[in-house]
Structures are given as C-alpha cells and as structure tokens.
Amino acid sequence: MRVSSTEGATIQLLGLDPAVLRHVGRWSAVTGGAGDPVDLGRRLSTTGAAAVPDGTALPAGRRLVVATTGDRVRVAVTAVVRADDGRETGVPLLVSAPGEPPALSADLGAAVGAAPGPATWKDATGRPVPLHLVALTVRQPTDEASRTQHALGERNVDLTVPAGRFGLGAVSVDGAPAAAPWRDWTGTGLEVAADAGSAALAYRITTGSVALTARAAGPGAADQPVAVAVDPGTAAAARGGLVTVVLERRSVLARVVAVLPRFPTAPDGRFAVLDVTALGRLVDLDQPGASSPTELWLALGAAEPAVVGERASASAAGRVLAAAPFDRLAVREQTVVARTLSTDPVAVGARGLLAAGALLTLLVAAAALVLLVAAEAADDAAQAYAWEADGVAPATLRGALWWRAVAVVLPAVPAGVLVGVVLSRATSRLVAVTATAVTPQPPLVPGTGLGWGLAAAAGGVVVALALAGAVALGALREPLPVRDAGVLR
C-alpha cells in the first residue's frame, strides 16, 4: 500500500508478520542493514502491552445476529470478521423481513465471494478458529448508489444525502450472546451505552461509507506510535525518532526503530515496514476489511522438492498451492529464481571466465615460485660452490633455497588476498546490471565467501611451496661440488 509521509514523498507501507524476518536469507546483503532480524522482529511486534485489540469475541456457530432498534435500517451494512490466525473477511448483513424482530443477520458459513464463510475456517488440528467482530461498514445500497451516480452524470445535483439513525443491540451467534459487544467501539456518529451492551448510530453518508471499528486503540494512535523500519530518506524526515505518515487522509504517528537501505518487494526505495496486525487496525479505521495480504512468503524447508517452472511440483506444499483457491496465485520459488539466474548463459560464461582466471592466477603464482627457486639455484651456483667447499652441508644449502621461497610467500600472499577481496567487493558493486539486463535488487554480492577464497589461496600456497621444495631438493645432488663457470681461478 502506498501512502504519503509528512515530507510529501510517497512511500510504500509494508505490513508483515515480524516472525518472517528471521527467514530472510543473507539479511545484511538483502537489506543492507546490520543487526539481528530476530531482534528487529521483536521491536516491530505489537504483542504484549502494545497489542491491537481483538474486537468483539463471537461465540462458535454460524448464524450471526445483530439486534437493531429505532428506525428500520435502510443502508447496506457489512460485518468484518477476523479469525485468530489472521484471516479476515467482510460478511454482508441482511435486514430482517417485515414482521420479524428487527435485526441484521448473516450466515457465517455461507460462501463469501468464491470461498466458504468464516464459520468454516479451521486451524491446523481441524478445530474451528475463534472469530471476532472487528468492524462494520455502512454505505448506500447498490441500487441507490447507482441511481445517485446516474443523477450526478446528468448534472442533477439536487440530491438528498443519505442520513438516518438506528440502534445496535445485542450480538449473538446461534442464540449465544456476546458479552459487552460494543465495548471500545468508535466511529463517526456512534454513541456507545455505558454498559457497552448497545449503541446508537447517527449516519450521514457523503462519500464512500461510514466505518465503525472495535480496534480504534492500539499502535498508531496519537499516544501510541507504531514501530516501523524505514529507508534512510524517510528516517531523515523523522523528528525525535518520530515520523508521521498520511494513510487515507488519516495521520498516523510512527516510531522509527530501524533504518534499512532496502527491503524485499520495495524496489522504489521508499518504504515503512510494520507489523501486519497494526497495519490492519489502521486500515480498519477508514476501510475495514481492505487489509487482506497480497503476498505470502512460505518457508517450505530444504527437504521440499523444487518448483518446476513457475508452478510447484508434486510435493505436499505444491499440491496445496495447485488446488483451489490457491491455484489463482502466481507462485515463485526462491530456488527456482536462483537456478534461473545461475544457469543463464551469460552468468555461466562469466562464472567460468572468473574461475578460469582465478585458476590461471594460482598456476602462474606457483610457476613463478618454482622458477624463483630454480633461478636462485643457478644464480648462486658460484656462492654455493664456495660454501660447499668451505664445508657447508648440501642439505643446508638446499634448505636455504626453500626458505627463500617461504620468505617471498609470507608477505606476498596476505597482500594478494587483501587485494583480491577488495577487487571482488568493488566488482560486485560496480556491475550495474545482471545477466538479464536489469538493475539487480538487492545489489550483486560475491557468490564465494572469504572462507572459500582463503582455502583456495592456502591450497595454492601449499602446492607452490611443495613444488619449490621439490626443485630445491633436486639441487646440489652431484657426487662432487661442481665449479661454476663464474668462479674466479
């Protein structure tokens, strides 16, 4: 959802379950932020003292009845019902027929859209999920709204604004009453009785609908800023760690708890991440039921088979995603995206070129070290003849040749590794596009870590020193010292 900040910039508001942050792979590379994602999740969470009110707890059952008093209800009313597991939907309430007790009612088990109603929702063990009534929306009936739009289109502005008043009484499900159903409910024109057993609504619908919510309190209120993680630009606009964002003409106070250079699914770079429960409460204040997730992140585990193309394979999770209603979702799997990028011809060629270059560098370094020992043996032949003639053992002279190679390696290898690390980091930052000719988001990072680089360098050094030792061991093996042509007579 895109909203405006106090500085006038448009930012993307991302609501998520803070627990999913720990599943973000390579946290520092993906987000560019330091710290522990688990700790950030705790700071963003709205549990505990900052918890969002649940709303009116509904008894188990199917038939929801909201008793009404006063004038007959002449507007369309929708009840927003939320389950404890986070599912939320709007259920249209029907006005009772003439002669029946005045009430608004709905079958919670009937289909809502293309899916069964909330009374059919089950948890992982197959038991019904507890439900809460969190909001009501009041709007013009569809036929009246259509006539109003036609009248406006014909420039007939002599229209009567829909207005009226009716009472809201007991709330029950299958005859079982809900305790104090209107406690903590707020909304324009809503007056709640002292015992919270009833309320009266005086409505005047000028645009859209009138929203009544049971979750007016909670994170985002004037005295309770909502915790957010934001981009550096939004953080710079904060004053005393607080920033105000405008959500549907409503100002929301937010407290910056972390600054992240980037975040997944926010390619534009301006964002605010907060607990999805808190975001749902804020949306309920003006547009109840409009906070349904548009993207799901699933941690399937390493044991799950891969996805074939863009559709899951015959794994258990794949079969669930391939069945209704999930078959309408666009499915992407991280391993598939990674495999697509790694098997791209340009990526394969670049990887092969870099690997060949690294191997060639190691071979050249090893050859240079071997040639160094051989050249030292040839250049110092005269001196070695003199030392050997003076009684120095050949084994000592051969050891001296090898230790000269070690003396070269000790300062050169650390310096070479440091330069290699700097160059690899610089290369990953300077490459502007990927093999698919798009700017990478997040930016490219070295695929091989420092550990593998050090291991390769150590292996190359061992091999080079072993070859240098073999050359040194082969020197000075003649039965008698050989006079070098350069020795003075």
N, C-alpha and C positions, 0 to 999 in steps of 0.2 A: 504494500500500500504506500502511495506517495503522499507526503504531507509537506507543509511549509514550516521552516524554522523562523525564529524571531529575526534573523538577518535577511529574510526574504528568499533564501535559497530553498529549492525543492530537494527534499531528502527522501530516501526510501525507508519506511518503517518496517522492520522485520521482527515478527513475533515467533518465538520458538521455545520448545521445552529446554530449559537450561541443561538438563541431563545429557542432551545430544552433543554438547560441546566437546565432551571427552572422546567422542568418536571421530572428531575431525582429525584426519591424518596429517602429520607433519605441520603441527599447529603454527610454529613460527614462520615456516615458509609460506603457508597458505594465507595467513592473516597478517604477517609481518610484525606481529606483536609478541613481546616476551611474556613470561609468566606462565601460570598453570591454568589450562582451560577448565579444570575441575573447580579451582578456586573462583574463577570468573563466573561459573555457573551458580555457585553458592551466592555470590554477590548479586546476581540478577534475579535469583529465585524470589517469588512472592509468598513462600510458605512462612509459617510462624506468625510473628507479630504483624508482618506486612501482608498477610494473606488476603485474597479477594473474597468478599462474602459469597456464600454459595447460593443465596436466594431462598425461595420457599421450598422446603423439602416436601415432596409429593409421596403419598402412600403408594404402595405397589398396586398395580391394576391397570385397566385400560380406559375406562370412561372418565374423562376429566370434566368436572362441572364447576363453573364459577357463577355463583348466585348473583343476580342483579336486582337493584331496587330503583324506584323512581320511574322516569320516562323509559319507554321502550327503546332499546338500543337500535340506532339507525345507521351505524357505521360498521365497517369491517374491522374485526379485532383478531389479531394473531398472537398466539401464545408462543414464546420462545422457551423451549425446554432443553436443559443441558444435563448430560449424564456425568457421573463422577469420573469417567475415563476420558472426558474431554469432548465427546461427541455433542453436537448441538444442532437443533433444527427448529424451524417455525411450524406450528400446527394451527391451521385456521379454526377459529371458534365459530360455531353456528348459533344463531339466535333461536331460542325455543319457540315452538309453534304457539299460535293463539290458544288460550285455554289451559296451557301448561304453566307451571311455575316459571316466572321469568329467570332466565339463566343463559349463560354462554357455555357451550359444551363441545367436546371433540372426542373422537375415538383415537386414543394414543397408539392403538395397534394397527390402524388403517394405513394404507400407503401414503407417503408424503413424497410427491414427485414420482420418481421411479424406484424408491426404496421403501421398505416397511417402516412403520412408525416407531417412535422411541420405546413403546412398551415391549417391543420385540427384541430390543438390544440386550445382548448377553455379554458376560465377562468371559475370561479365558476358561473358567470352570463350567460354563454353561448356565450360570445363575443370572437372573435379571439384574441389570445395572440400576442402582438407585438414581432417581431423577429429581431435578429441581426446576421450579418455575422461576426464570431469571428476568423475564421482561414481557411486556405487552406492547403491541403497536396498534395504534388507532388511525385509520385512514378512511377516505371515501370508498364506498363500494365501487366495484369496477365499472358498472353501467353508469353510475353518476359521474365518475371521473371522466369517462369517455364523452358524456354529454357536455361536461364543462370544457374539455379540450376542443370539442367542435364549436362551442359557443365562442371561445376565445379566438379560434381560427376565423370565425365570421365577424370578428371585431365587435362582438357583443360583450361589453364589459359590465353590463348591468346584471351582475351575478350576486347571489347570496352566498356568503362564506359559510361552509358547514360548521355549525356550532350546536351545542347542546350540553346536557348534564345527565348523568346516571350514576347510580351507586354500585359499588363492588362489595359483595358479601363473602360468605363462606366459600372456601375452596375444598373440593373433595375429589377423591378418585374411587370409583366403585362404591360410593357411600361412605368411605372412611375420610374423616375431615383432616385437613392440615392445620397444625397449631399456629395461631397468630399469623395468618397467611400474608398480611400486608406490612409486617414489621420491616422498617428500614427502606420501604419503597418510596421513590421520589419520581417526580415528573411534572411538567408544566400543567397546572390546573388540578393536580392531585392533592387531596386532603385526606390524611390517614387518621382514623379514630385513635383515641388514647390507648385502647386495648389491642390495637392492630388487628382487630377482627373484621373490620370493614373499612371502606374508603369511599370517597366521592370524587368523581372526575368531572370537571367543567372543561370541555374541549372546544377549541376553535382551530380548525384545520385551514391554514393559509397556504402552505406548501408542503408537499410530501406527506408526512404522517407525524403523529404525536407519539413519543416514546415514553413508556413508563418502565422503570428498571428497579430491580431489587439489589443492584450492585452499584449504587451511587458512591458509596465509600470505597476506599482502597487506594492502591498505588496510582498516582496521577492526580489525586485531589490536591487542593491548594496547600493543605498542611501535611501532605504525604507524597513527596516527589517519587516518581517511578524510576528505578535504577535502569540505566541504559549504558551500552558500549557504543561509542560513536567514532566516526572518522576524524582525522586531525582538523579539518576545516570546521566541522560542527563543534568540536571541542574548543577551538579558538574563540567561538562566539559565546562560550559559557561565561557566566559571571559568578564567582564564588563556587564553581563546580556545578552550577545550575543552568539549564538551558530550557527555553520554552518553545514548544512546537505547537503548531495550529493544526488540529485534527477536526475536519468538517466544521470549521468556524468556531471550534472549541479550543481554548488554550490549555495545554497540558504541561505541567511543570515536571521536568526530568532532572535527575541527578546523575552526572557522568561518573561512572565507576571504572571505566577503562577506555583507552584510546587505541584503536586498531587501524592500521593503514588501509586495510581492505578486508572484505568478508565475502564468502561464497554467495552467489546469486545477487550480488550488488555490484554489477560491473561499472556503474556510473561513478562510483567512489564516494557518494554522499549517502550515509545510512545511519540508522539508530537501531540497535538490537536490544530487545527487551523480552521479558517473559511473556509467552503467548497468552497466559491467563490474564495478565494485566492488560494486554492489548485488547483481548476480548471484552473486558469490562469497559474500557474506554470507548470501544465501538458501540457497545450496548447503550451508551448514554444517548446516542443520536440515531443509530441504525442497528437496532437489536437483530441478532441472527446473521449479520453480514460478516462475521469474523471467522468463517469457515476456512480451514487451511487450504492453500492452493498448491502446496508442495509437501511431499512426505519424504523423509530420509529414513531408510531402513538399514539396520545393521544386521546383515544375514549371516555373518561369520565366515571364516575361511573354508569351512567344510562344505559350503553350498556350491553346487555346480555353477559354471559360468552362464552368462546370458548369451544366447545365440542372436546376433544382430541386435535389434532393439527390443526383443521380446524374451522373457525369461524361459529357461529350459524346463525340463520335466521335474525340477526339484520341488520340494514341498512349497516353498515360497513362490516358485514360479507358477505352480498350478493355482495357487490362491490369486495371484495377480492376473492370471489369464482368465479367471472366471468373473462373472458379473458381481458387483458393479465396477470392479477394478479394471475390467477389460477396456474401459474407455480412457484409462490413464496412459500417458506417454511414459514408458519405462526406460530408464537409463541406468546402467550399472557401472560403477567406478572401474571395475576390472576390464570391462569392455572398452570404455573410453581410453584407458591406459594402453590396452592392447592395440587399439586402432592407431594411436599416436606412435607407439613403439614399432609397429610394422609398416608405417608409412615409408615408401621407397626413399624419400629424401632423408627421413630420420635414420633409416637403416644405413644409407650411404654415409651420412655424417658420422654415425657411430662407428662404422668400420674404418673411416678415414682417421678419426681420432684415436681409435685403438691401434691401428697400424702405425700412426705417428708416435704413440707412446712406446710401442714395442721397438720401433726403429731407434728411438732415443736411447732406450736401455741397451740395445745392441751396440750402438755407436759408443756409448759410455764404457761398456765392458771392453770393447775393442781398443779404445783409447787407453784404458788402464793396462791392458796386456801389452800394447805397443810401448807404453811408457816403461814397463819393466824391461822389455827386450832392448829398447834404446839405451836405458841406463846401463844394462849389462855390456852393450857394445861400446858405449862412450867411455865407460870407466874401466875398460879392459886393462889398460896400462896401469892404472892405480891398483886394481885388483891383483895384477901380477906382482907388483911391488909389495903389497900387503901379504900376499900368499908367500912370497919369497922371504919375508920377514917373520913368517911363522903363524900368520893368522889362518885359522882353520877355514876351509872352503864352505863348511856349513854356516859359519858365522857370516861370511860374505853373502851367501845366498839369502840368509835371514835379513840382512841389511837391505837387500834389493826389495824383498817383500814388504818390509816395514816402511820403505819409501812410498810404496803404493798406498799403504794404510794412512800415511801422513797426508797424502793427497785427498783421500776419500773423506777423512774425518771432517774437514771444514767444507768440502765441496758439496757433499750430499745434503746436509741440512739447509745450506743456502739454496740448492736446487729445488728441494721440496718446498721451501718457502716461496720461491718464485713461481713454482707450478701451482700452488694453492692460490696465490694472488691472481695469476693469469686465468685460472679456471673460474674463479669468482667474477672476475672482470668480464670474461667471455659470456657467462650466463646473464649478466646484467646488460651487456651491450647488444645482445641479439634482440632485435625489436619484434620479430615475427617468428612464428613457428613454421613447421613444415606445411601447414595448411594455410599459410599466408594471412594469418590473423594475429593480432597482438595477444600474447599469452596472458591469461588472467587465472590464477596468480602468475607472477613472472617466472621465467625459467630458473631452475636451480640445478647445480651439478647432480647428475644421477648417481655418481660413485662418491661415497663419502671419504673423509680424510683417512679413516682406518684402512680402507682398501688401497688408497694411494700410498700410505706408509708401508703397508705389507708388500706392495709391488716394488717399491723402492728398496726395501730391505732385502727382498729376494734377489733383485738385480745386483745389489752390492755384494751379497754372499757369492753369487755366481762369478762376478767380475774378480773378486779377491781370490776365489778358488782358481780361476784361470791364470791370474797373475802369479799365484803361488806355484802353479804347475810350471810356468815359464821360469820362475826363479829356481825351482828345484832342478830344472834341466841345465842350468848354467854351471860352469866350473866343474864339469864332470870328467875332464881329461885325466889320463893317468899321471901326467906331469904338468906343472904350470906352463902355459903357452905364452911365449913372449909376444906381446902385441907389436905391430909394425911401428907404432908410435913411441915405443920405449927408446930412450936415448942410450947409445952404447958408449 
